[in-house]
Amino acid sequence: RTASAVARVAPPVATAAWVRGVAGSSDGDENAAAEAARPEAASADDAHETRKEDDSESSDSDDDVAPPGSVTAEAGEDDELDDRDDDQNEGASDDTAFGVTGGVEPHRPAATGREKEGTTFSLATKSGDDVVSFDAKDVDRFWELSVETEKRLMPEGAPASLAAEFAASGTRRVLFRACDLQIRDALKRPGVSLLLDGRGGCGKSISLANVVAWARAAGYFTVYVPSAKQLTLDSSYQKDEKSGKWDTPEHAAALLRLMLAGNEVAMSEMYVKAPNGTSKNTTRESSSLASLASEAVQMLEKGGDPKAVTETALAILGAIRDAARDGTHKVLFAIDEYNALFGPTDMHEVLGARKRGVIQAGDTRVGAALRDAAAATAAGATFVGATSGTISLSSRLSALLGDDASFPETAGLVRFDVPRFTAREIVCLVRHYDHARRGLDAVDASVDHEQLALRLKVLTQGNAKEMREMMEALG
């Protein structure tokens, strides 16, 4: 069409000269070249029109023959029609909803119904922050995990995804979903332990955090590991000749700190006992779990025996399982990024002069003990592991978790697929962000919550992380 437009301005000879003049000029000379070509083009255009009039008076046999180098009437007509269509389209673009709304006239909601900053949030849980009492009436509502509540229910720290949500919204609200109620109801049944699985961004870590908050409020002795991957990185290591596995004292100390943070009072009242009733600690007749854990951590910090730190962590894990078996405590093991304990560490083993191999997490004594769900459930404890999409495991290996033959230590784990966010849950998130005034001010007032939720669901396929990032981008 550009060539046709040029052809209408001048016949081919003048057009070529004009094009050569423009092409040969610099960017700054383009306008001057065009001005210089106009007189020539105008005179050539007059001559061209004269030839067209002469041609029209010629015989009918010559009508179908176009003079060499001239523009045919058909081409001119086509260009004229094209221009007419363009003019119509340009005029119509101002009067239609195309472009911004994708050709769909937006719904015009009433002025009321949007969440207002400073008002009471309409989607707060009916039971307040009493997580033990949550039931169906609290589904698709938010509870407040204040700093004080977090110190009481999750002193180990919130998972990274929940911390990112707090930062994005500027609030400390946690959504209680229908799947969270299903998980809780399942764990209330005796002998049930779960493996929370699902696609990336479906909210497994936050569902596990909801489980931890409920269990701790309900009086469970809770061993919560917010990131099992951290127990596969950055540790010294040496091989234990008796077991053939590796001692990783920094990992053992990190696990002891987590257990102390969440259970120091209970651990102060629990003792490490040998089968005959004497202490397993050779220097004392009896020692509380809290004192043993504190001493082991301090020992490592002062450069003491690293092997003793690993031994202490394993002994305390055994004592906790014994407490579950004896019925003195209800025990919950909650391990986020559980699949990291079945993958590689950042440590290597020398296999030859020019060969070394990666040490697997299951080949460390701490990793092997922590991932052993079968031992925990056999002792009467409840075990919940949550997989993470950020852990690079093969899909085949991930699918085998919970398979008794492939991984006997996961025997007894029931796989629970955490769904991605539904349209209703996304509406709740939209209203949550709207009330927090983080991002939704950029959304046109013609778009209501339900419409925005449906669009977010299409764009993200229910991936909560992507939705949060979109909300941040809007702001």
C-alpha positions as CSV (number, residue, x, y, z in Angstrom):
1,R,0.0,0.0,0.0
2,T,2.9,2.3,0.6
3,A,4.1,1.7,-3.0
4,S,0.6,2.4,-4.3
5,A,0.4,5.7,-2.4
6,V,3.8,6.7,-3.9
7,A,2.6,5.8,-7.4
8,R,-0.4,8.1,-7.0
9,V,1.9,11.0,-6.3
10,A,4.1,10.6,-9.4
11,P,4.6,8.3,-12.4
12,P,7.3,5.7,-12.1
13,V,10.1,7.8,-13.5
14,A,9.5,10.8,-11.2
15,T,8.7,8.3,-8.3
16,A,12.1,6.6,-8.7
17,A,13.9,9.9,-8.8
18,W,12.0,11.0,-5.7
19,V,12.8,7.8,-3.9
20,R,16.4,7.9,-4.8
21,G,16.6,11.5,-3.5
22,V,15.1,10.5,-0.2
23,A,17.1,7.3,0.1
24,G,20.3,9.1,-0.7
25,S,19.7,11.9,1.9
26,S,20.5,11.8,5.6
27,D,17.9,11.8,8.2
28,G,18.2,15.5,8.5
29,D,17.8,16.0,4.7
30,E,14.7,13.9,4.1
31,N,12.2,16.8,4.3
32,A,14.3,18.9,2.0
33,A,14.5,16.1,-0.6
34,A,10.8,15.6,-0.5
35,E,10.2,19.4,-1.0
36,A,12.6,19.4,-4.0
37,A,10.8,16.4,-5.6
38,R,7.3,18.0,-5.3
39,P,7.5,20.4,-8.4
40,E,8.8,17.6,-10.6
41,A,6.2,15.2,-9.3
42,A,3.4,17.8,-9.8
43,S,4.4,18.5,-13.4
44,A,4.8,14.8,-14.1
45,D,1.4,14.2,-12.5
46,D,-0.3,16.7,-14.9
47,A,1.3,15.0,-17.9
48,H,0.2,11.7,-16.6
49,E,-3.4,13.0,-16.3
50,T,-3.3,14.3,-19.9
51,R,-2.2,10.9,-21.1
52,K,-5.0,9.3,-19.3
53,E,-7.6,11.6,-21.0
54,D,-6.1,10.9,-24.4
55,D,-6.3,7.2,-23.6
56,S,-9.9,7.4,-22.7
57,E,-10.7,8.8,-26.2
58,S,-8.9,5.9,-28.0
59,S,-10.6,2.9,-29.4
60,D,-12.2,0.2,-27.3
61,S,-9.5,-2.3,-28.3
62,D,-6.9,-0.1,-26.4
63,D,-9.0,0.0,-23.1
64,D,-7.4,-3.1,-21.7
65,V,-3.9,-2.1,-22.4
66,A,-2.2,0.2,-19.9
67,P,0.6,2.5,-21.1
68,P,4.0,1.3,-19.9
69,G,4.9,2.6,-16.5
70,S,1.4,4.0,-15.8
71,V,-0.9,3.3,-12.9
72,T,-4.0,1.4,-13.8
73,A,-7.5,2.6,-12.9
74,E,-8.1,-0.7,-11.0
75,A,-5.1,-0.1,-8.8
76,G,-6.2,3.5,-8.1
77,E,-9.7,2.3,-7.3
78,D,-8.3,-0.3,-4.9
79,D,-6.2,2.3,-3.1
80,E,-9.1,4.7,-2.9
81,L,-11.2,1.9,-1.3
82,D,-8.4,1.1,1.1
83,D,-8.1,4.7,2.1
84,R,-11.9,4.9,2.6
85,D,-11.8,1.8,4.9
86,D,-8.9,3.3,6.8
87,D,-10.8,6.5,7.3
88,Q,-13.9,4.6,8.5
89,N,-11.8,2.5,10.9
90,E,-10.1,5.6,12.3
91,G,-13.4,7.3,12.9
92,A,-14.9,4.2,14.4
93,S,-12.0,3.6,16.8
94,D,-13.0,6.5,19.0
95,D,-16.6,5.2,19.4
96,T,-16.0,1.6,20.3
97,A,-14.7,-0.3,23.3
98,F,-12.0,-2.1,21.4
99,G,-8.4,-2.0,22.5
100,V,-8.6,-1.6,26.3
101,T,-11.3,-4.1,26.9
102,G,-10.6,-6.5,24.1
103,G,-13.8,-5.8,22.3
104,V,-16.1,-6.5,25.2
105,E,-18.2,-3.8,26.7
106,P,-17.2,-3.7,30.4
107,H,-19.8,-4.2,33.1
108,R,-20.7,-1.0,34.9
109,P,-21.0,-1.9,38.5
110,A,-22.8,0.1,41.2
111,A,-20.7,2.7,43.0
112,T,-21.0,0.8,46.2
113,G,-19.4,-2.5,47.2
114,R,-15.7,-1.8,46.9
115,E,-13.5,-2.2,50.0
116,K,-12.5,1.2,51.5
117,E,-9.3,1.8,53.4
118,G,-9.8,2.5,57.0
119,T,-13.0,0.5,57.2
120,T,-13.4,-2.9,58.8
121,F,-12.4,-5.6,56.4
122,S,-15.6,-7.4,55.4
123,L,-13.8,-10.8,54.8
124,A,-12.3,-11.3,58.3
125,T,-12.9,-14.7,59.7
126,K,-16.1,-15.2,61.7
127,S,-14.0,-16.8,64.5
128,G,-11.6,-14.0,64.7
129,D,-8.0,-15.2,65.2
130,D,-9.1,-18.3,67.1
131,V,-7.6,-20.7,64.6
132,V,-8.6,-23.8,66.6
133,S,-12.3,-22.9,66.1
134,F,-12.1,-22.3,62.3
135,D,-14.8,-24.2,60.4
136,A,-16.9,-23.9,57.2
137,K,-18.1,-20.4,58.1
138,D,-14.5,-19.2,58.1
139,V,-13.6,-20.6,54.6
140,D,-12.6,-17.9,52.0
141,R,-11.9,-15.4,54.8
142,F,-8.8,-13.9,56.3
143,W,-7.3,-14.1,59.8
144,E,-4.7,-11.8,61.2
145,L,-1.3,-13.3,61.9
146,S,0.0,-10.4,64.0
147,V,3.6,-10.2,65.1
148,E,2.6,-11.3,68.6
149,T,0.6,-14.2,67.2
150,E,3.4,-15.3,65.0
151,K,5.8,-15.4,67.9
152,R,3.3,-17.6,69.7
153,L,2.2,-19.9,66.9
154,M,5.1,-19.7,64.4
155,P,8.2,-18.6,66.3
156,E,10.4,-20.5,63.7
157,G,9.3,-17.8,61.2
158,A,6.7,-17.7,58.5
159,P,7.5,-19.4,55.1
160,A,9.0,-17.2,52.4
161,S,5.8,-17.1,50.4
162,L,3.8,-15.8,53.3
163,A,6.4,-13.2,54.1
164,A,6.2,-12.1,50.5
165,E,2.4,-11.8,50.7
166,F,2.7,-9.7,53.8
167,A,5.2,-7.4,52.0
168,A,3.0,-7.1,48.9
169,S,-0.3,-6.3,50.7
170,G,1.1,-4.3,53.6
171,T,-1.1,-6.4,55.9
172,R,-0.6,-9.6,57.9
173,R,-3.7,-11.4,56.7
174,V,-3.8,-15.1,55.9
175,L,-6.5,-16.7,53.7
176,F,-8.2,-19.7,55.2
177,R,-9.2,-21.8,52.2
178,A,-11.6,-24.8,51.7
179,C,-8.6,-27.1,51.2
180,D,-7.1,-25.9,54.6
181,L,-10.3,-27.1,56.3
182,Q,-10.1,-30.4,54.5
183,I,-6.5,-30.9,55.5
184,R,-7.3,-30.1,59.1
185,D,-10.3,-32.5,59.2
186,A,-8.1,-35.3,57.7
187,L,-5.4,-34.8,60.3
188,K,-7.9,-35.0,63.2
189,R,-8.4,-38.7,62.3
190,P,-6.0,-41.0,64.1
191,G,-3.1,-42.3,62.1
192,V,-3.4,-39.9,59.2
193,S,-0.3,-38.2,57.8
194,L,-0.2,-36.2,54.6
195,L,2.0,-35.2,51.7
196,L,0.8,-31.9,50.4
197,D,1.5,-31.8,46.7
198,G,0.3,-29.7,43.7
199,R,1.4,-27.4,41.0
200,G,3.7,-24.5,41.6
201,G,2.1,-21.4,43.2
202,C,-1.0,-23.3,44.5
203,G,-0.3,-22.3,48.1
204,K,1.1,-25.4,49.7
205,S,3.4,-23.5,52.1
206,I,0.7,-21.3,53.4
207,S,-1.6,-24.3,53.8
208,L,1.1,-25.9,55.9
209,A,1.5,-22.7,57.9
210,N,-2.2,-22.8,58.6
211,V,-1.8,-26.4,59.8
212,V,1.1,-25.4,62.1
213,A,-0.8,-22.5,63.6
214,W,-3.8,-24.8,64.3
215,A,-1.7,-27.6,65.8
216,R,0.3,-25.3,68.1
217,A,-2.8,-23.5,69.2
218,A,-4.4,-26.9,69.9
219,G,-1.4,-27.9,72.1
220,Y,0.6,-30.1,69.8
221,F,4.4,-30.4,70.2
222,T,5.2,-29.2,66.8
223,V,8.5,-29.6,64.9
224,Y,8.2,-27.1,62.1
225,V,10.8,-26.7,59.5
226,P,9.9,-23.8,57.2
227,S,12.6,-24.7,54.6
228,A,14.1,-28.2,54.5
229,K,16.3,-27.0,51.6
230,Q,18.3,-25.0,54.1
231,L,19.2,-28.3,55.8
232,T,21.0,-29.4,52.6
233,L,23.2,-26.3,52.1
234,D,26.3,-24.8,53.7
235,S,27.5,-27.3,56.3
236,S,30.8,-29.0,57.1
237,Y,30.6,-32.7,56.9
238,Q,32.4,-35.9,57.9
239,K,31.5,-39.5,57.4
240,D,30.1,-41.6,60.3
241,E,31.9,-44.9,59.9
242,K,29.2,-46.8,61.9
243,S,26.2,-45.8,59.8
244,G,28.0,-45.0,56.5
245,K,26.2,-41.7,56.4
246,W,27.5,-38.1,56.8
247,D,27.4,-35.9,59.9
248,T,26.5,-32.3,59.1
249,P,26.8,-30.4,62.4
250,E,25.6,-27.1,61.0
251,H,22.4,-28.7,59.8
252,A,22.0,-30.4,63.2
253,A,22.4,-27.1,65.0
254,A,19.9,-25.4,62.7
255,L,17.3,-28.1,63.5
256,L,18.0,-27.8,67.2
257,R,17.4,-24.0,67.1
258,L,14.1,-24.5,65.3
259,M,12.9,-27.1,67.9
260,L,13.9,-24.8,70.7
261,A,12.2,-21.7,69.2
262,G,8.9,-23.5,69.0
263,N,9.0,-25.8,72.0
264,E,11.4,-24.6,74.6
265,V,9.0,-24.8,77.5
266,A,7.8,-28.3,76.6
267,M,11.4,-29.5,76.0
268,S,12.4,-28.2,79.4
269,E,10.0,-30.8,80.9
270,M,11.1,-33.7,78.6
271,Y,14.2,-35.8,79.3
272,V,16.3,-38.1,77.3
273,K,15.9,-41.6,78.7
274,A,17.6,-44.9,77.9
275,P,15.6,-48.1,77.7
276,N,16.6,-48.9,81.3
277,G,15.5,-45.5,82.6
278,T,19.0,-44.0,82.8
279,S,20.1,-40.9,80.8
280,K,21.6,-41.3,77.4
281,N,24.0,-38.5,78.3
282,T,27.0,-40.2,79.9
283,T,27.9,-37.1,82.0
284,R,24.6,-36.6,83.7
285,E,22.0,-38.9,85.2
286,S,19.2,-37.0,83.3
287,S,19.1,-33.9,81.1
288,S,16.2,-32.0,79.7
289,L,15.8,-31.8,75.9
290,A,16.1,-28.0,76.1
291,S,19.4,-28.0,78.0
292,L,20.9,-30.7,75.7
293,A,19.9,-28.7,72.6
294,S,21.2,-25.4,74.0
295,E,24.5,-27.0,75.0
296,A,25.0,-28.6,71.6
297,V,24.4,-25.3,69.8
298,Q,26.8,-23.5,72.1
299,M,29.4,-26.3,71.7
300,L,29.4,-25.9,67.9
301,E,29.7,-22.1,68.1
302,K,32.7,-22.5,70.4
303,G,34.4,-25.0,68.1
304,G,33.6,-28.1,70.1
305,D,33.0,-31.7,68.9
306,P,30.9,-31.5,65.7
307,K,29.9,-35.1,65.9
308,A,28.4,-34.6,69.3
309,V,26.1,-31.9,67.9
310,T,24.7,-34.4,65.3
311,E,24.3,-37.1,68.0
312,T,22.3,-34.7,70.2
313,A,19.9,-33.7,67.4
314,L,19.2,-37.3,66.6
315,A,18.7,-38.2,70.2
316,I,16.2,-35.4,70.7
317,L,14.3,-36.4,67.6
318,G,14.1,-39.9,69.0
319,A,12.9,-38.6,72.4
320,I,10.1,-36.6,70.6
321,R,9.0,-39.8,68.8
322,D,9.1,-41.6,72.2
323,A,6.8,-38.9,73.7
324,A,4.3,-39.5,70.9
325,R,4.5,-43.3,71.5
326,D,4.0,-42.9,75.2
327,G,1.0,-40.6,74.7
328,T,2.6,-37.8,76.8
329,H,2.4,-35.4,73.9
330,K,0.5,-35.0,70.7
331,V,3.3,-34.5,68.2
332,L,3.2,-33.0,64.7
333,F,6.2,-33.0,62.3
334,A,5.6,-30.2,59.6
335,I,8.3,-30.1,57.0
336,D,8.1,-27.6,54.2
337,E,10.1,-28.2,51.0
338,Y,10.0,-31.8,52.0
339,N,11.1,-33.0,48.6
340,A,14.5,-31.3,49.1
341,L,15.3,-34.1,51.5
342,F,15.2,-36.5,48.6
343,G,17.5,-34.5,46.3
344,P,21.1,-33.5,46.3
345,T,23.0,-31.3,48.7
346,D,25.8,-28.9,47.8
347,M,28.4,-31.3,49.3
348,H,30.6,-33.7,47.4
349,E,32.4,-37.0,48.2
350,V,35.8,-37.8,46.7
351,L,35.5,-41.0,44.8
352,G,38.9,-41.1,43.1
353,A,41.9,-39.1,42.0
354,R,39.8,-37.3,39.4
355,K,36.3,-38.2,40.4
356,R,33.8,-37.0,43.0
357,G,30.1,-37.5,43.6
358,V,27.3,-35.4,45.0
359,I,26.1,-36.3,48.5
360,Q,22.4,-36.8,48.6
361,A,20.3,-35.4,51.4
362,G,19.2,-38.9,52.4
363,D,22.9,-39.8,52.8
364,T,23.2,-37.3,55.7
365,R,22.2,-38.5,59.2
366,V,20.1,-35.4,59.9
367,G,18.4,-35.5,56.5
368,A,17.6,-39.2,56.7
369,A,16.1,-38.9,60.2
370,L,14.0,-35.8,59.4
371,R,12.5,-37.3,56.3
372,D,11.6,-40.6,58.0
373,A,7.8,-40.2,58.1
374,A,7.3,-43.9,58.6
375,A,9.2,-43.8,61.9
376,A,7.2,-40.8,63.1
377,T,3.8,-42.3,62.2
378,A,4.7,-45.7,63.6
379,A,5.3,-43.9,66.9
380,G,1.9,-42.3,66.8
381,A,3.0,-38.8,65.6
382,T,1.4,-36.9,62.8
383,F,3.6,-36.0,59.9
384,V,2.8,-33.5,57.1
385,G,5.3,-32.8,54.4
386,A,4.8,-30.1,51.7
387,T,6.6,-30.3,48.4
388,S,8.0,-27.2,46.6
389,G,8.1,-26.4,42.9
390,T,11.4,-24.6,43.5
391,I,13.1,-27.9,44.3
392,S,14.7,-29.4,41.1
393,L,13.6,-33.0,41.2
394,S,12.6,-35.2,38.3
395,S,8.9,-35.6,37.9
396,R,9.4,-39.3,38.1
397,L,11.2,-39.0,41.5
398,S,8.6,-36.6,42.8
399,A,5.8,-39.0,41.8
400,L,7.4,-41.8,43.8
401,L,7.3,-39.9,47.1
402,G,4.8,-41.8,49.3
403,D,5.5,-45.0,47.4
404,D,6.4,-47.7,50.0
405,A,8.6,-49.7,47.6
406,S,10.6,-46.8,46.3
407,F,10.9,-44.8,49.5
408,P,10.0,-46.9,52.6
409,E,10.5,-43.8,54.8
410,T,7.5,-42.2,53.2
411,A,5.2,-45.1,53.9
412,G,1.9,-44.0,55.4
413,L,1.9,-40.6,53.8
414,V,-1.3,-39.9,51.9
415,R,-0.9,-37.6,49.0
416,F,-3.2,-34.5,49.1
417,D,-3.3,-32.4,46.0
418,V,-3.6,-28.7,46.9
419,P,-5.7,-27.0,44.2
420,R,-4.8,-23.8,42.5
421,F,-6.9,-20.8,43.5
422,T,-10.5,-20.9,42.3
423,A,-12.4,-17.9,40.9
424,R,-14.1,-17.4,44.2
425,E,-10.8,-17.4,46.1
426,I,-9.4,-15.0,43.6
427,V,-12.3,-12.6,44.3
428,C,-11.4,-12.8,47.9
429,L,-7.8,-11.9,47.1
430,V,-8.9,-9.0,45.0
431,R,-11.1,-7.6,47.7
432,H,-8.2,-8.1,50.2
433,Y,-5.8,-6.1,48.0
434,D,-8.5,-3.6,47.3
435,H,-9.0,-2.9,51.0
436,A,-5.2,-2.8,51.5
437,R,-5.0,-0.2,48.7
438,R,-2.1,-1.9,47.2
439,G,-2.4,-1.9,43.4
440,L,-6.1,-1.8,42.7
441,D,-6.3,2.0,42.5
442,A,-4.8,1.5,39.0
443,V,-7.7,-0.6,37.9
444,D,-10.5,1.2,36.1
445,A,-13.6,1.8,38.1
446,S,-15.6,0.0,35.4
447,V,-14.0,-3.3,36.3
448,D,-15.6,-4.9,39.3
449,H,-14.0,-7.6,41.5
450,E,-15.6,-10.5,39.8
451,Q,-14.4,-9.4,36.4
452,L,-10.9,-8.8,37.6
453,A,-10.8,-12.1,39.3
454,L,-11.9,-14.0,36.2
455,R,-9.2,-12.2,34.2
456,L,-6.5,-13.0,36.8
457,K,-7.6,-16.6,36.7
458,V,-7.2,-16.7,33.0
459,L,-3.8,-15.0,33.0
460,T,-2.3,-16.9,35.9
461,Q,-4.3,-20.2,35.9
462,G,-4.8,-19.7,39.7
463,N,-1.1,-19.3,40.5
464,A,-1.1,-17.2,43.7
465,K,2.5,-16.0,43.3
466,E,1.8,-14.7,39.8
467,M,-1.4,-12.9,41.0
468,R,0.6,-11.3,43.8
469,E,3.2,-10.1,41.4
470,M,0.5,-8.7,39.1
471,M,-1.0,-6.8,42.0
472,E,2.3,-5.3,42.8
473,A,2.9,-4.3,39.2
474,L,-0.5,-2.5,39.1
475,G,0.6,-0.4,42.1
